[in-house]
Amino acid sequence: MSPMRNLILAVVAVAATSLAAPAFAAPQGACLWGALTDANRATMIQGYRDKGADYLNEIAVDATMENALRTTCKLKPEEELTAGEILGAVILEKGADAVLFEKGKVAKGSLDKAWGRLPEADRETLRLFALAAMRQNIGAEAAAAFPIIDRVTAELKLPDPALKDHVFAYLLGRAIREAREAGRT
């Protein structure tokens, strides 16, 4: 099986410590998401609805999807792991947005707006936390990130505190996507 087919997209479970910074322009989440069929996207959103971030451990990319991602986004073999991480991050963003809309009555796009309102220093703190989580080496990054996650959650005025997990998933996904799109490891 090719590396693309093995994209399990276990975003947090990927041990990225041995990966060097890529010497290429990283794939972009919008291209990867757009390369999928409507049915693929719907399946991925439903998978997130059903299982949350755990759904990422179950995704397998079939040959048709692999070809669409490669050709549409002009992926090189050395970009495939990064593309998988970025696509996993996009699934977290899109899935969390859908669940918060459906269960929390949070307007679609509110999480994107909340991210945009964060000071750059807070967004960078979340990116550093996400990168540490991907290396499975979270320490001080968590202590710095959690108050930001709490502020964003409070701003959304969620009707059920359990929905905070989806805010967390969105912010983690957004931070991973931005970091990886920028070629950071």
Backbone hydrogen bonds, N-H to C=O, Kabsch-Sander energy under -0.5 kcal/mol:
donor,donor_aa,acceptor,acceptor_aa,energy
6,N,2,S,-1.3
7,L,4,M,-1.5
8,I,6,N,-1.5
11,V,9,L,-2.3
13,A,10,A,-0.5
14,V,10,A,-1.3
14,V,11,V,-0.5
16,A,14,V,-1.2
16,A,134,M,-0.8
19,L,16,A,-1.6
26,A,24,F,-0.6
32,L,28,Q,-2.2
33,W,29,G,-2.9
34,G,30,A,-2.2
35,A,31,C,-1.7
36,L,32,L,-0.6
36,L,33,W,-1.1
41,R,37,T,-2.5
42,A,38,D,-2.6
43,T,39,A,-2.5
44,M,40,N,-2.4
45,I,41,R,-2.5
46,Q,42,A,-2.5
47,G,43,T,-2.6
48,Y,44,M,-2.1
49,R,45,I,-2.6
50,D,46,Q,-2.6
51,K,47,G,-2.4
52,G,48,Y,-3.2
54,D,51,K,-1.2
55,Y,52,G,-1.8
56,L,53,A,-1.6
57,N,54,D,-1.6
58,E,55,Y,-2.2
59,I,8,I,-0.6
59,I,55,Y,-0.6
59,I,56,L,-0.6
61,V,5,R,-1.0
62,D,60,A,-0.6
66,E,62,D,-2.9
67,N,63,A,-2.4
68,A,64,T,-2.2
69,L,65,M,-2.6
70,R,66,E,-2.6
71,T,67,N,-2.9
72,T,68,A,-2.3
73,C,69,L,-1.7
74,K,70,R,-0.5
75,L,70,R,-1.3
79,E,76,K,-2.4
80,E,76,K,-0.5
80,E,77,P,-1.3
83,A,79,E,-2.8
84,G,80,E,-2.3
85,E,81,L,-2.2
86,I,82,T,-2.7
87,L,83,A,-2.8
88,G,84,G,-2.5
89,A,85,E,-2.1
90,V,86,I,-2.4
91,I,87,L,-2.3
92,L,88,G,-1.9
93,E,89,A,-2.3
94,K,90,V,-3.2
95,G,91,I,-2.9
96,A,92,L,-2.4
97,D,93,E,-2.2
98,A,94,K,-2.2
99,V,95,G,-2.6
100,L,96,A,-2.7
101,F,97,D,-1.8
102,E,98,A,-2.6
103,K,99,V,-3.4
104,G,99,V,-0.7
104,G,100,L,-1.0
105,K,101,F,-0.7
106,V,100,L,-2.3
107,A,105,K,-0.6
110,S,107,A,-2.2
113,K,109,G,-2.2
114,A,110,S,-2.6
115,W,111,L,-2.5
116,G,112,D,-2.3
117,R,113,K,-1.7
118,L,114,A,-0.9
118,L,115,W,-0.9
122,D,119,P,-0.9
123,R,119,P,-2.1
124,E,120,E,-2.7
125,T,121,A,-1.9
126,L,122,D,-2.2
127,R,123,R,-2.2
128,L,124,E,-2.7
129,F,125,T,-2.2
130,A,126,L,-2.6
131,L,127,R,-2.6
132,A,128,L,-2.2
133,A,129,F,-2.6
134,M,130,A,-2.1
135,R,131,L,-1.4
136,Q,133,A,-1.0
137,N,132,A,-2.7
142,A,139,G,-1.0
143,A,139,G,-1.1
144,A,140,A,-1.8
145,A,141,E,-2.2
146,F,142,A,-2.7
148,I,144,A,-0.5
148,I,145,A,-0.7
149,I,145,A,-2.2
150,D,146,F,-2.6
151,R,147,P,-2.1
152,V,148,I,-2.5
153,T,149,I,-2.4
154,A,150,D,-2.6
155,E,151,R,-2.2
156,L,152,V,-1.3
157,K,153,T,-0.7
157,K,154,A,-1.0
158,L,153,T,-0.6
163,L,160,D,-2.1
164,K,161,P,-1.8
165,D,162,A,-1.3
166,H,163,L,-1.3
167,V,163,L,-1.2
168,F,164,K,-2.7
169,A,165,D,-2.3
170,Y,166,H,-2.5
171,L,167,V,-2.7
172,L,168,F,-2.7
173,G,169,A,-2.8
174,R,170,Y,-3.2
175,A,171,L,-2.3
176,I,172,L,-2.7
177,R,173,G,-2.9
178,E,174,R,-2.5
179,A,175,A,-2.3
180,R,176,I,-3.1
181,E,177,R,-2.9
182,A,178,E,-1.4
183,G,180,R,-1.8
184,R,179,A,-2.7
